């Protein structure tokens, strides 16, 4: 079974958050950075990867994505800041 990623990109620190799931995080982030992501991401300029979790299979990643989408915004920000307090763009660490 294929692995998966749950990821959170944003447009700026404390900005608009997007939660997505993908089997190929580097390729997906290239799409976001090139303006080829969802209409929502294009509208808000969401291109900066601030959080990611890797899973052994895509089904686990999808379950986690749905759970995170149900979280309150404050919980999502706390999750990001525990792992990435400076809200650095993690894209360069993928390669």
PyMOL Python script that loads the backbone (N, CA, C, O; Angstrom):
from pymol import cmd

cmd.read_pdbstr("""\
ATOM      1  N   UNK A   1       0.843  -1.190   0.000  1.00  0.00           N
ATOM      2  CA  UNK A   1       0.000   0.000   0.000  1.00  0.00           C
ATOM      3  C   UNK A   1       0.883   1.247   0.000  1.00  0.00           C
ATOM      4  O   UNK A   1       1.964   1.253   0.589  1.00  0.00           O
ATOM      5  N   UNK A   2       0.424   2.273  -0.649  1.00  0.00           N
ATOM      6  CA  UNK A   2       1.151   3.516  -0.795  1.00  0.00           C
ATOM      7  C   UNK A   2       1.105   4.333   0.497  1.00  0.00           C
ATOM      8  O   UNK A   2       0.086   4.372   1.187  1.00  0.00           O
ATOM      9  N   UNK A   3       2.231   4.987   0.809  1.00  0.00           N
ATOM     10  CA  UNK A   3       2.295   5.874   1.961  1.00  0.00           C
ATOM     11  C   UNK A   3       1.589   7.191   1.671  1.00  0.00           C
ATOM     12  O   UNK A   3       1.132   7.438   0.555  1.00  0.00           O
ATOM     13  N   UNK A   4       1.511   8.025   2.693  1.00  0.00           N
ATOM     14  CA  UNK A   4       0.848   9.310   2.518  1.00  0.00           C
ATOM     15  C   UNK A   4       1.350  10.361   3.482  1.00  0.00           C
ATOM     16  O   UNK A   4       2.032  10.063   4.463  1.00  0.00           O
ATOM     17  N   UNK A   5       1.005  11.562   3.187  1.00  0.00           N
ATOM     18  CA  UNK A   5       1.364  12.727   3.997  1.00  0.00           C
ATOM     19  C   UNK A   5       0.114  13.557   4.295  1.00  0.00           C
ATOM     20  O   UNK A   5      -0.763  13.709   3.445  1.00  0.00           O
ATOM     21  N   UNK A   6       0.051  14.084   5.502  1.00  0.00           N
ATOM     22  CA  UNK A   6      -0.882  15.152   5.843  1.00  0.00           C
ATOM     23  C   UNK A   6      -0.009  16.384   5.966  1.00  0.00           C
ATOM     24  O   UNK A   6       1.043  16.347   6.603  1.00  0.00           O
ATOM     25  N   UNK A   7      -0.445  17.476   5.357  1.00  0.00           N
ATOM     26  CA  UNK A   7       0.417  18.659   5.365  1.00  0.00           C
ATOM     27  C   UNK A   7      -0.409  19.926   5.564  1.00  0.00           C
ATOM     28  O   UNK A   7      -1.595  19.983   5.237  1.00  0.00           O
ATOM     29  N   UNK A   8       0.263  20.942   6.114  1.00  0.00           N
ATOM     30  CA  UNK A   8      -0.380  22.233   6.333  1.00  0.00           C
ATOM     31  C   UNK A   8       0.506  23.318   5.740  1.00  0.00           C
ATOM     32  O   UNK A   8       1.575  23.615   6.272  1.00  0.00           O
ATOM     33  N   UNK A   9       0.063  23.904   4.643  1.00  0.00           N
ATOM     34  CA  UNK A   9       0.732  25.098   4.136  1.00  0.00           C
ATOM     35  C   UNK A   9      -0.067  26.343   4.531  1.00  0.00           C
ATOM     36  O   UNK A   9      -1.224  26.252   4.941  1.00  0.00           O
ATOM     37  N   UNK A  10       0.568  27.491   4.400  1.00  0.00           N
ATOM     38  CA  UNK A  10      -0.067  28.760   4.742  1.00  0.00           C
ATOM     39  C   UNK A  10       0.426  29.840   3.799  1.00  0.00           C
ATOM     40  O   UNK A  10       1.322  29.599   2.989  1.00  0.00           O
ATOM     41  N   UNK A  11      -0.148  31.021   3.896  1.00  0.00           N
ATOM     42  CA  UNK A  11       0.320  32.156   3.101  1.00  0.00           C
ATOM     43  C   UNK A  11       1.268  33.043   3.904  1.00  0.00           C
ATOM     44  O   UNK A  11       2.034  33.813   3.324  1.00  0.00           O
ATOM     45  N   UNK A  12       1.223  32.944   5.234  1.00  0.00           N
ATOM     46  CA  UNK A  12       2.115  33.722   6.102  1.00  0.00           C
ATOM     47  C   UNK A  12       1.921  33.239   7.532  1.00  0.00           C
ATOM     48  O   UNK A  12       0.971  32.511   7.821  1.00  0.00           O
ATOM     49  N   UNK A  13       2.802  33.635   8.410  1.00  0.00           N
ATOM     50  CA  UNK A  13       2.667  33.267   9.823  1.00  0.00           C
ATOM     51  C   UNK A  13       1.310  33.733  10.339  1.00  0.00           C
ATOM     52  O   UNK A  13       0.917  34.880  10.129  1.00  0.00           O
ATOM     53  N   UNK A  14       0.607  32.842  11.008  1.00  0.00           N
ATOM     54  CA  UNK A  14      -0.734  33.112  11.540  1.00  0.00           C
ATOM     55  C   UNK A  14      -1.733  33.479  10.454  1.00  0.00           C
ATOM     56  O   UNK A  14      -2.748  34.118  10.730  1.00  0.00           O
ATOM     57  N   UNK A  15      -1.448  33.078   9.224  1.00  0.00           N
ATOM     58  CA  UNK A  15      -2.325  33.395   8.106  1.00  0.00           C
ATOM     59  C   UNK A  15      -3.349  32.302   7.846  1.00  0.00           C
ATOM     60  O   UNK A  15      -3.728  31.551   8.745  1.00  0.00           O
ATOM     61  N   UNK A  16      -3.782  32.233   6.609  1.00  0.00           N
ATOM     62  CA  UNK A  16      -4.765  31.243   6.187  1.00  0.00           C
ATOM     63  C   UNK A  16      -4.096  29.871   6.164  1.00  0.00           C
ATOM     64  O   UNK A  16      -3.005  29.715   5.616  1.00  0.00           O
ATOM     65  N   UNK A  17      -4.753  28.882   6.758  1.00  0.00           N
ATOM     66  CA  UNK A  17      -4.229  27.518   6.791  1.00  0.00           C
ATOM     67  C   UNK A  17      -5.018  26.632   5.834  1.00  0.00           C
ATOM     68  O   UNK A  17      -6.223  26.801   5.645  1.00  0.00           O
ATOM     69  N   UNK A  18      -4.307  25.693   5.242  1.00  0.00           N
ATOM     70  CA  UNK A  18      -4.918  24.676   4.390  1.00  0.00           C
ATOM     71  C   UNK A  18      -4.445  23.332   4.917  1.00  0.00           C
ATOM     72  O   UNK A  18      -3.278  23.200   5.288  1.00  0.00           O
ATOM     73  N   UNK A  19      -5.298  22.350   4.960  1.00  0.00           N
ATOM     74  CA  UNK A  19      -4.891  21.008   5.366  1.00  0.00           C
ATOM     75  C   UNK A  19      -5.172  20.081   4.195  1.00  0.00           C
ATOM     76  O   UNK A  19      -6.290  20.013   3.683  1.00  0.00           O
ATOM     77  N   UNK A  20      -4.126  19.366   3.782  1.00  0.00           N
ATOM     78  CA  UNK A  20      -4.277  18.477   2.644  1.00  0.00           C
ATOM     79  C   UNK A  20      -3.647  17.126   2.907  1.00  0.00           C
ATOM     80  O   UNK A  20      -2.967  16.919   3.912  1.00  0.00           O
ATOM     81  N   UNK A  21      -3.888  16.207   1.978  1.00  0.00           N
ATOM     82  CA  UNK A  21      -3.301  14.874   2.040  1.00  0.00           C
ATOM     83  C   UNK A  21      -2.774  14.546   0.645  1.00  0.00           C
ATOM     84  O   UNK A  21      -3.389  14.912  -0.356  1.00  0.00           O
ATOM     85  N   UNK A  22      -1.646  13.864   0.584  1.00  0.00           N
ATOM     86  CA  UNK A  22      -1.040  13.515  -0.691  1.00  0.00           C
ATOM     87  C   UNK A  22      -0.129  12.310  -0.520  1.00  0.00           C
ATOM     88  O   UNK A  22       0.323  12.013   0.586  1.00  0.00           O
ATOM     89  N   UNK A  23       0.132  11.631  -1.600  1.00  0.00           N
ATOM     90  CA  UNK A  23       1.089  10.521  -1.569  1.00  0.00           C
ATOM     91  C   UNK A  23       2.490  10.993  -1.947  1.00  0.00           C
ATOM     92  O   UNK A  23       3.466  10.274  -1.732  1.00  0.00           O
ATOM     93  N   UNK A  24       2.595  12.209  -2.513  1.00  0.00           N
ATOM     94  CA  UNK A  24       3.892  12.736  -2.939  1.00  0.00           C
ATOM     95  C   UNK A  24       3.991  14.195  -2.516  1.00  0.00           C
ATOM     96  O   UNK A  24       3.614  15.093  -3.269  1.00  0.00           O
ATOM     97  N   UNK A  25       4.496  14.427  -1.320  1.00  0.00           N
ATOM     98  CA  UNK A  25       4.520  15.780  -0.759  1.00  0.00           C
ATOM     99  C   UNK A  25       5.404  16.741  -1.554  1.00  0.00           C
ATOM    100  O   UNK A  25       4.970  17.863  -1.816  1.00  0.00           O
ATOM    101  N   UNK A  26       6.614  16.364  -1.948  1.00  0.00           N
ATOM    102  CA  UNK A  26       7.416  17.324  -2.730  1.00  0.00           C
ATOM    103  C   UNK A  26       6.709  17.776  -4.014  1.00  0.00           C
ATOM    104  O   UNK A  26       6.688  18.966  -4.327  1.00  0.00           O
ATOM    105  N   UNK A  27       6.136  16.833  -4.746  1.00  0.00           N
ATOM    106  CA  UNK A  27       5.453  17.186  -5.990  1.00  0.00           C
ATOM    107  C   UNK A  27       4.228  18.059  -5.718  1.00  0.00           C
ATOM    108  O   UNK A  27       3.953  18.999  -6.463  1.00  0.00           O
ATOM    109  N   UNK A  28       3.506  17.748  -4.662  1.00  0.00           N
ATOM    110  CA  UNK A  28       2.310  18.528  -4.324  1.00  0.00           C
ATOM    111  C   UNK A  28       2.678  19.958  -3.957  1.00  0.00           C
ATOM    112  O   UNK A  28       1.985  20.899  -4.345  1.00  0.00           O
ATOM    113  N   UNK A  29       3.775  20.126  -3.205  1.00  0.00           N
ATOM    114  CA  UNK A  29       4.189  21.478  -2.824  1.00  0.00           C
ATOM    115  C   UNK A  29       4.692  22.266  -4.032  1.00  0.00           C
ATOM    116  O   UNK A  29       4.517  23.483  -4.085  1.00  0.00           O
ATOM    117  N   UNK A  30       5.300  21.607  -4.983  1.00  0.00           N
ATOM    118  CA  UNK A  30       5.693  22.294  -6.226  1.00  0.00           C
ATOM    119  C   UNK A  30       4.439  22.819  -6.920  1.00  0.00           C
ATOM    120  O   UNK A  30       4.435  23.934  -7.442  1.00  0.00           O
ATOM    121  N   UNK A  31       3.379  22.016  -6.927  1.00  0.00           N
ATOM    122  CA  UNK A  31       2.121  22.477  -7.525  1.00  0.00           C
ATOM    123  C   UNK A  31       1.602  23.720  -6.809  1.00  0.00           C
ATOM    124  O   UNK A  31       1.202  24.690  -7.451  1.00  0.00           O
ATOM    125  N   UNK A  32       1.609  23.688  -5.476  1.00  0.00           N
ATOM    126  CA  UNK A  32       1.147  24.863  -4.719  1.00  0.00           C
ATOM    127  C   UNK A  32       2.006  26.081  -5.046  1.00  0.00           C
ATOM    128  O   UNK A  32       1.485  27.170  -5.283  1.00  0.00           O
ATOM    129  N   UNK A  33       3.306  25.894  -5.056  1.00  0.00           N
ATOM    130  CA  UNK A  33       4.230  27.010  -5.280  1.00  0.00           C
ATOM    131  C   UNK A  33       4.111  27.577  -6.696  1.00  0.00           C
ATOM    132  O   UNK A  33       4.417  28.748  -6.920  1.00  0.00           O
ATOM    133  N   UNK A  34       3.673  26.760  -7.643  1.00  0.00           N
ATOM    134  CA  UNK A  34       3.492  27.205  -9.022  1.00  0.00           C
ATOM    135  C   UNK A  34       2.072  27.694  -9.299  1.00  0.00           C
ATOM    136  O   UNK A  34       1.724  27.983 -10.444  1.00  0.00           O
ATOM    137  N   UNK A  35       1.257  27.785  -8.256  1.00  0.00           N
ATOM    138  CA  UNK A  35      -0.111  28.267  -8.427  1.00  0.00           C
ATOM    139  C   UNK A  35      -1.031  27.243  -9.070  1.00  0.00           C
ATOM    140  O   UNK A  35      -2.036  27.604  -9.681  1.00  0.00           O
ATOM    141  N   UNK A  36      -0.690  25.956  -8.933  1.00  0.00           N
ATOM    142  CA  UNK A  36      -1.483  24.893  -9.529  1.00  0.00           C
ATOM    143  C   UNK A  36      -2.249  24.091  -8.475  1.00  0.00           C
ATOM    144  O   UNK A  36      -2.776  23.020  -8.776  1.00  0.00           O
ATOM    145  N   UNK A  37      -2.312  24.595  -7.261  1.00  0.00           N
ATOM    146  CA  UNK A  37      -3.041  23.916  -6.199  1.00  0.00           C
ATOM    147  C   UNK A  37      -4.531  24.152  -6.355  1.00  0.00           C
ATOM    148  O   UNK A  37      -4.993  24.577  -7.414  1.00  0.00           O
ATOM    149  N   UNK A  38      -5.266  23.881  -5.320  1.00  0.00           N
ATOM    150  CA  UNK A  38      -6.716  24.081  -5.345  1.00  0.00           C
ATOM    151  C   UNK A  38      -7.055  25.559  -5.551  1.00  0.00           C
ATOM    152  O   UNK A  38      -6.209  26.434  -5.365  1.00  0.00           O
ATOM    153  N   UNK A  39      -8.285  25.815  -5.933  1.00  0.00           N
ATOM    154  CA  UNK A  39      -8.740  27.199  -6.106  1.00  0.00           C
ATOM    155  C   UNK A  39      -8.595  27.981  -4.806  1.00  0.00           C
ATOM    156  O   UNK A  39      -8.244  29.161  -4.823  1.00  0.00           O
ATOM    157  N   UNK A  40      -8.865  27.330  -3.686  1.00  0.00           N
ATOM    158  CA  UNK A  40      -8.714  27.971  -2.376  1.00  0.00           C
ATOM    159  C   UNK A  40      -7.270  28.420  -2.166  1.00  0.00           C
ATOM    160  O   UNK A  40      -7.021  29.552  -1.753  1.00  0.00           O
ATOM    161  N   UNK A  41      -6.326  27.532  -2.450  1.00  0.00           N
ATOM    162  CA  UNK A  41      -4.909  27.861  -2.257  1.00  0.00           C
ATOM    163  C   UNK A  41      -4.451  28.962  -3.211  1.00  0.00           C
ATOM    164  O   UNK A  41      -3.679  29.839  -2.823  1.00  0.00           O
ATOM    165  N   UNK A  42      -4.916  28.920  -4.436  1.00  0.00           N
ATOM    166  CA  UNK A  42      -4.570  29.978  -5.396  1.00  0.00           C
ATOM    167  C   UNK A  42      -5.136  31.314  -4.945  1.00  0.00           C
ATOM    168  O   UNK A  42      -4.466  32.343  -5.032  1.00  0.00           O
ATOM    169  N   UNK A  43      -6.370  31.292  -4.466  1.00  0.00           N
ATOM    170  CA  UNK A  43      -7.024  32.537  -4.042  1.00  0.00           C
ATOM    171  C   UNK A  43      -6.260  33.228  -2.916  1.00  0.00           C
ATOM    172  O   UNK A  43      -6.129  34.452  -2.908  1.00  0.00           O
ATOM    173  N   UNK A  44      -5.756  32.437  -1.961  1.00  0.00           N
ATOM    174  CA  UNK A  44      -5.103  33.013  -0.786  1.00  0.00           C
ATOM    175  C   UNK A  44      -3.581  32.958  -0.847  1.00  0.00           C
ATOM    176  O   UNK A  44      -2.923  33.341   0.120  1.00  0.00           O
ATOM    177  N   UNK A  45      -3.010  32.500  -1.937  1.00  0.00           N
ATOM    178  CA  UNK A  45      -1.553  32.479  -2.082  1.00  0.00           C
ATOM    179  C   UNK A  45      -0.871  31.538  -1.107  1.00  0.00           C
ATOM    180  O   UNK A  45       0.180  31.868  -0.556  1.00  0.00           O
ATOM    181  N   UNK A  46      -1.450  30.387  -0.892  1.00  0.00           N
ATOM    182  CA  UNK A  46      -0.931  29.419   0.079  1.00  0.00           C
ATOM    183  C   UNK A  46       0.180  28.605  -0.570  1.00  0.00           C
ATOM    184  O   UNK A  46      -0.072  27.756  -1.426  1.00  0.00           O
ATOM    185  N   UNK A  47       1.439  28.883  -0.142  1.00  0.00           N
ATOM    186  CA  UNK A  47       2.602  28.266  -0.770  1.00  0.00           C
ATOM    187  C   UNK A  47       3.682  27.831   0.212  1.00  0.00           C
ATOM    188  O   UNK A  47       4.648  27.185  -0.193  1.00  0.00           O
ATOM    189  N   UNK A  48       3.546  28.164   1.475  1.00  0.00           N
ATOM    190  CA  UNK A  48       4.590  27.928   2.475  1.00  0.00           C
ATOM    191  C   UNK A  48       4.226  26.715   3.346  1.00  0.00           C
ATOM    192  O   UNK A  48       3.256  26.759   4.103  1.00  0.00           O
ATOM    193  N   UNK A  49       4.996  25.653   3.235  1.00  0.00           N
ATOM    194  CA  UNK A  49       4.757  24.434   4.011  1.00  0.00           C
ATOM    195  C   UNK A  49       5.256  24.630   5.441  1.00  0.00           C
ATOM    196  O   UNK A  49       6.451  24.836   5.658  1.00  0.00           O
ATOM    197  N   UNK A  50       4.351  24.567   6.416  1.00  0.00           N
ATOM    198  CA  UNK A  50       4.747  24.782   7.807  1.00  0.00           C
ATOM    199  C   UNK A  50       4.610  23.547   8.689  1.00  0.00           C
ATOM    200  O   UNK A  50       5.097  23.537   9.820  1.00  0.00           O
ATOM    201  N   UNK A  51       3.945  22.494   8.177  1.00  0.00           N
ATOM    202  CA  UNK A  51       3.760  21.294   8.986  1.00  0.00           C
ATOM    203  C   UNK A  51       3.492  20.105   8.075  1.00  0.00           C
ATOM    204  O   UNK A  51       2.812  20.233   7.057  1.00  0.00           O
ATOM    205  N   UNK A  52       4.037  18.937   8.452  1.00  0.00           N
ATOM    206  CA  UNK A  52       3.778  17.712   7.693  1.00  0.00           C
ATOM    207  C   UNK A  52       3.935  16.495   8.594  1.00  0.00           C
ATOM    208  O   UNK A  52       4.784  16.464   9.484  1.00  0.00           O
ATOM    209  N   UNK A  53       3.107  15.506   8.346  1.00  0.00           N
ATOM    210  CA  UNK A  53       3.182  14.214   9.036  1.00  0.00           C
ATOM    211  C   UNK A  53       3.188  13.124   7.966  1.00  0.00           C
ATOM    212  O   UNK A  53       2.377  13.149   7.040  1.00  0.00           O
ATOM    213  N   UNK A  54       4.107  12.170   8.100  1.00  0.00           N
ATOM    214  CA  UNK A  54       4.180  11.069   7.142  1.00  0.00           C
ATOM    215  C   UNK A  54       3.507   9.829   7.722  1.00  0.00           C
ATOM    216  O   UNK A  54       3.631   9.542   8.912  1.00  0.00           O
ATOM    217  N   UNK A  55       2.795   9.101   6.869  1.00  0.00           N
ATOM    218  CA  UNK A  55       2.093   7.886   7.274  1.00  0.00           C
ATOM    219  C   UNK A  55       2.483   6.732   6.375  1.00  0.00           C
ATOM    220  O   UNK A  55       2.837   6.927   5.212  1.00  0.00           O
ATOM    221  N   UNK A  56       2.416   5.529   6.921  1.00  0.00           N
ATOM    222  CA  UNK A  56       2.775   4.324   6.189  1.00  0.00           C
ATOM    223  C   UNK A  56       1.820   3.991   5.066  1.00  0.00           C
ATOM    224  O   UNK A  56       2.206   3.367   4.078  1.00  0.00           O
ATOM    225  N   UNK A  57       0.557   4.411   5.215  1.00  0.00           N
ATOM    226  CA  UNK A  57      -0.378   4.203   4.107  1.00  0.00           C
ATOM    227  C   UNK A  57      -1.319   5.401   3.994  1.00  0.00           C
ATOM    228  O   UNK A  57      -1.565   6.126   4.958  1.00  0.00           O
ATOM    229  N   UNK A  58      -1.821   5.572   2.805  1.00  0.00           N
ATOM    230  CA  UNK A  58      -2.633   6.742   2.488  1.00  0.00           C
ATOM    231  C   UNK A  58      -3.939   6.771   3.276  1.00  0.00           C
ATOM    232  O   UNK A  58      -4.450   7.847   3.586  1.00  0.00           O
ATOM    233  N   UNK A  59      -4.480   5.605   3.600  1.00  0.00           N
ATOM    234  CA  UNK A  59      -5.736   5.576   4.364  1.00  0.00           C
ATOM    235  C   UNK A  59      -5.564   6.192   5.745  1.00  0.00           C
ATOM    236  O   UNK A  59      -6.445   6.911   6.216  1.00  0.00           O
ATOM    237  N   UNK A  60      -4.446   5.919   6.395  1.00  0.00           N
ATOM    238  CA  UNK A  60      -4.161   6.529   7.700  1.00  0.00           C
ATOM    239  C   UNK A  60      -4.042   8.041   7.566  1.00  0.00           C
ATOM    240  O   UNK A  60      -4.539   8.792   8.406  1.00  0.00           O
ATOM    241  N   UNK A  61      -3.380   8.477   6.503  1.00  0.00           N
ATOM    242  CA  UNK A  61      -3.212   9.914   6.274  1.00  0.00           C
ATOM    243  C   UNK A  61      -4.567  10.595   6.062  1.00  0.00           C
ATOM    244  O   UNK A  61      -4.789  11.700   6.556  1.00  0.00           O
ATOM    245  N   UNK A  62      -5.457   9.950   5.341  1.00  0.00           N
ATOM    246  CA  UNK A  62      -6.782  10.525   5.087  1.00  0.00           C
ATOM    247  C   UNK A  62      -7.577  10.650   6.384  1.00  0.00           C
ATOM    248  O   UNK A  62      -8.250  11.657   6.605  1.00  0.00           O
ATOM    249  N   UNK A  63      -7.505   9.641   7.235  1.00  0.00           N
ATOM    250  CA  UNK A  63      -8.197   9.697   8.533  1.00  0.00           C
ATOM    251  C   UNK A  63      -7.666  10.874   9.359  1.00  0.00           C
ATOM    252  O   UNK A  63      -8.439  11.618   9.962  1.00  0.00           O
ATOM    253  N   UNK A  64      -6.342  11.032   9.376  1.00  0.00           N
ATOM    254  CA  UNK A  64      -5.734  12.134  10.145  1.00  0.00           C
ATOM    255  C   UNK A  64      -6.120  13.493   9.546  1.00  0.00           C
ATOM    256  O   UNK A  64      -6.409  14.433  10.287  1.00  0.00           O
ATOM    257  N   UNK A  65      -6.128  13.600   8.228  1.00  0.00           N
ATOM    258  CA  UNK A  65      -6.513  14.854   7.571  1.00  0.00           C
ATOM    259  C   UNK A  65      -7.922  15.261   8.000  1.00  0.00           C
ATOM    260  O   UNK A  65      -8.157  16.417   8.354  1.00  0.00           O
ATOM    261  N   UNK A  66      -8.848  14.321   7.970  1.00  0.00           N
ATOM    262  CA  UNK A  66     -10.233  14.625   8.348  1.00  0.00           C
ATOM    263  C   UNK A  66     -10.317  15.052   9.816  1.00  0.00           C
ATOM    264  O   UNK A  66     -11.079  15.955  10.163  1.00  0.00           O
ATOM    265  N   UNK A  67      -9.533  14.401  10.669  1.00  0.00           N
ATOM    266  CA  UNK A  67      -9.533  14.775  12.086  1.00  0.00           C
ATOM    267  C   UNK A  67      -8.998  16.193  12.270  1.00  0.00           C
ATOM    268  O   UNK A  67      -9.584  16.988  13.004  1.00  0.00           O
ATOM    269  N   UNK A  68      -7.888  16.512  11.605  1.00  0.00           N
ATOM    270  CA  UNK A  68      -7.301  17.849  11.744  1.00  0.00           C
ATOM    271  C   UNK A  68      -8.237  18.937  11.214  1.00  0.00           C
ATOM    272  O   UNK A  68      -8.309  20.028  11.779  1.00  0.00           O
ATOM    273  N   UNK A  69      -8.941  18.641  10.147  1.00  0.00           N
ATOM    274  CA  UNK A  69      -9.873  19.631   9.595  1.00  0.00           C
ATOM    275  C   UNK A  69     -10.996  19.952  10.574  1.00  0.00           C
ATOM    276  O   UNK A  69     -11.573  21.038  10.516  1.00  0.00           O
ATOM    277  N   UNK A  70     -11.313  19.024  11.471  1.00  0.00           N
ATOM    278  CA  UNK A  70     -12.362  19.252  12.465  1.00  0.00           C
ATOM    279  C   UNK A  70     -11.858  20.012  13.688  1.00  0.00           C
ATOM    280  O   UNK A  70     -12.656  20.460  14.512  1.00  0.00           O
ATOM    281  N   UNK A  71     -10.555  20.159  13.811  1.00  0.00           N
ATOM    282  CA  UNK A  71      -9.976  20.853  14.966  1.00  0.00           C
ATOM    283  C   UNK A  71     -10.283  22.342  14.928  1.00  0.00           C
ATOM    284  O   UNK A  71     -10.534  22.917  13.869  1.00  0.00           O
ATOM    285  N   UNK A  72     -10.257  22.954  16.115  1.00  0.00           N
ATOM    286  CA  UNK A  72     -10.340  24.404  16.218  1.00  0.00           C
ATOM    287  C   UNK A  72      -9.042  25.006  15.680  1.00  0.00           C
ATOM    288  O   UNK A  72      -7.984  24.379  15.743  1.00  0.00           O
ATOM    289  N   UNK A  73      -9.131  26.209  15.158  1.00  0.00           N
ATOM    290  CA  UNK A  73      -7.954  26.893  14.607  1.00  0.00           C
ATOM    291  C   UNK A  73      -6.820  26.990  15.637  1.00  0.00           C
ATOM    292  O   UNK A  73      -5.656  26.773  15.299  1.00  0.00           O
ATOM    293  N   UNK A  74      -7.151  27.308  16.872  1.00  0.00           N
ATOM    294  CA  UNK A  74      -6.129  27.450  17.909  1.00  0.00           C
ATOM    295  C   UNK A  74      -5.349  26.153  18.098  1.00  0.00           C
ATOM    296  O   UNK A  74      -4.142  26.192  18.337  1.00  0.00           O
ATOM    297  N   UNK A  75      -6.013  25.016  17.996  1.00  0.00           N
ATOM    298  CA  UNK A  75      -5.333  23.727  18.135  1.00  0.00           C
ATOM    299  C   UNK A  75      -4.377  23.493  16.972  1.00  0.00           C
ATOM    300  O   UNK A  75      -3.279  22.970  17.158  1.00  0.00           O
ATOM    301  N   UNK A  76      -4.801  23.883  15.772  1.00  0.00           N
ATOM    302  CA  UNK A  76      -3.945  23.727  14.593  1.00  0.00           C
ATOM    303  C   UNK A  76      -2.688  24.586  14.732  1.00  0.00           C
ATOM    304  O   UNK A  76      -1.584  24.138  14.424  1.00  0.00           O
ATOM    305  N   UNK A  77      -2.863  25.808  15.194  1.00  0.00           N
ATOM    306  CA  UNK A  77      -1.718  26.699  15.376  1.00  0.00           C
ATOM    307  C   UNK A  77      -0.779  26.136  16.436  1.00  0.00           C
ATOM    308  O   UNK A  77       0.439  26.181  16.270  1.00  0.00           O
ATOM    309  N   UNK A  78      -1.328  25.612  17.510  1.00  0.00           N
ATOM    310  CA  UNK A  78      -0.501  25.003  18.555  1.00  0.00           C
ATOM    311  C   UNK A  78       0.287  23.811  17.994  1.00  0.00           C
ATOM    312  O   UNK A  78       1.464  23.643  18.316  1.00  0.00           O
ATOM    313  N   UNK A  79      -0.342  23.000  17.173  1.00  0.00           N
ATOM    314  CA  UNK A  79       0.332  21.860  16.546  1.00  0.00           C
ATOM    315  C   UNK A  79       1.502  22.334  15.697  1.00  0.00           C
ATOM    316  O   UNK A  79       2.599  21.783  15.787  1.00  0.00           O
ATOM    317  N   UNK A  80       1.277  23.347  14.877  1.00  0.00           N
ATOM    318  CA  UNK A  80       2.344  23.901  14.031  1.00  0.00           C
ATOM    319  C   UNK A  80       3.471  24.447  14.892  1.00  0.00           C
ATOM    320  O   UNK A  80       4.641  24.157  14.642  1.00  0.00           O
ATOM    321  N   UNK A  81       3.130  25.229  15.896  1.00  0.00           N
ATOM    322  CA  UNK A  81       4.161  25.901  16.696  1.00  0.00           C
ATOM    323  C   UNK A  81       4.957  24.947  17.568  1.00  0.00           C
ATOM    324  O   UNK A  81       6.106  25.238  17.902  1.00  0.00           O
ATOM    325  N   UNK A  82       4.372  23.805  17.948  1.00  0.00           N
ATOM    326  CA  UNK A  82       5.156  22.801  18.687  1.00  0.00           C
ATOM    327  C   UNK A  82       6.243  22.208  17.795  1.00  0.00           C
ATOM    328  O   UNK A  82       7.363  21.976  18.250  1.00  0.00           O
ATOM    329  N   UNK A  83       5.918  21.966  16.538  1.00  0.00           N
ATOM    330  CA  UNK A  83       6.861  21.339  15.612  1.00  0.00           C
ATOM    331  C   UNK A  83       7.729  22.358  14.872  1.00  0.00           C
ATOM    332  O   UNK A  83       8.862  22.053  14.499  1.00  0.00           O
ATOM    333  N   UNK A  84       7.209  23.552  14.661  1.00  0.00           N
ATOM    334  CA  UNK A  84       7.882  24.551  13.830  1.00  0.00           C
ATOM    335  C   UNK A  84       7.612  25.948  14.399  1.00  0.00           C
ATOM    336  O   UNK A  84       6.851  26.719  13.816  1.00  0.00           O
ATOM    337  N   UNK A  85       8.241  26.274  15.546  1.00  0.00           N
ATOM    338  CA  UNK A  85       7.909  27.520  16.248  1.00  0.00           C
ATOM    339  C   UNK A  85       8.125  28.794  15.437  1.00  0.00           C
ATOM    340  O   UNK A  85       7.460  29.801  15.680  1.00  0.00           O
ATOM    341  N   UNK A  86       9.036  28.761  14.489  1.00  0.00           N
ATOM    342  CA  UNK A  86       9.318  29.957  13.683  1.00  0.00           C
ATOM    343  C   UNK A  86       8.492  30.010  12.401  1.00  0.00           C
ATOM    344  O   UNK A  86       8.614  30.958  11.624  1.00  0.00           O
ATOM    345  N   UNK A  87       7.660  29.008  12.176  1.00  0.00           N
ATOM    346  CA  UNK A  87       6.857  28.909  10.962  1.00  0.00           C
ATOM    347  C   UNK A  87       7.746  28.945   9.720  1.00  0.00           C
ATOM    348  O   UNK A  87       7.397  29.566   8.716  1.00  0.00           O
ATOM    349  N   UNK A  88       8.898  28.275   9.797  1.00  0.00           N
ATOM    350  CA  UNK A  88       9.796  28.195   8.651  1.00  0.00           C
ATOM    351  C   UNK A  88       9.144  27.423   7.516  1.00  0.00           C
ATOM    352  O   UNK A  88       8.306  26.554   7.753  1.00  0.00           O
ATOM    353  N   UNK A  89       9.523  27.735   6.290  1.00  0.00           N
ATOM    354  CA  UNK A  89       9.049  26.987   5.136  1.00  0.00           C
ATOM    355  C   UNK A  89       9.837  25.677   5.078  1.00  0.00           C
ATOM    356  O   UNK A  89      11.051  25.688   4.875  1.00  0.00           O
ATOM    357  N   UNK A  90       9.159  24.577   5.254  1.00  0.00           N
ATOM    358  CA  UNK A  90       9.801  23.261   5.322  1.00  0.00           C
ATOM    359  C   UNK A  90      10.046  22.655   3.948  1.00  0.00           C
ATOM    360  O   UNK A  90      10.577  21.548   3.855  1.00  0.00           O
ATOM    361  N   UNK A  91       9.676  23.346   2.891  1.00  0.00           N
ATOM    362  CA  UNK A  91       9.799  22.796   1.535  1.00  0.00           C
ATOM    363  C   UNK A  91      11.235  22.375   1.221  1.00  0.00           C
ATOM    364  O   UNK A  91      11.459  21.306   0.652  1.00  0.00           O
ATOM    365  N   UNK A  92      12.200  23.206   1.586  1.00  0.00           N
ATOM    366  CA  UNK A  92      13.599  22.908   1.270  1.00  0.00           C
ATOM    367  C   UNK A  92      14.096  21.648   1.971  1.00  0.00           C
ATOM    368  O   UNK A  92      15.037  21.015   1.492  1.00  0.00           O
ATOM    369  N   UNK A  93      13.501  21.279   3.069  1.00  0.00           N
ATOM    370  CA  UNK A  93      13.909  20.074   3.805  1.00  0.00           C
ATOM    371  C   UNK A  93      13.387  18.801   3.160  1.00  0.00           C
ATOM    372  O   UNK A  93      13.812  17.706   3.529  1.00  0.00           O
ATOM    373  N   UNK A  94      12.480  18.922   2.210  1.00  0.00           N
ATOM    374  CA  UNK A  94      11.906  17.737   1.551  1.00  0.00           C
ATOM    375  C   UNK A  94      12.880  17.101   0.575  1.00  0.00           C
ATOM    376  O   UNK A  94      12.834  15.892   0.351  1.00  0.00           O
ATOM    377  N   UNK A  95      13.762  17.903  -0.007  1.00  0.00           N
ATOM    378  CA  UNK A  95      14.650  17.376  -1.041  1.00  0.00           C
ATOM    379  C   UNK A  95      15.845  16.642  -0.459  1.00  0.00           C
ATOM    380  O   UNK A  95      16.685  16.140  -1.206  1.00  0.00           O
TER     381      UNK A  95
END
""", "prot")
cmd.dss("prot")
cmd.show_as("cartoon", "prot")
cmd.util.cbc("prot")
cmd.orient("prot")
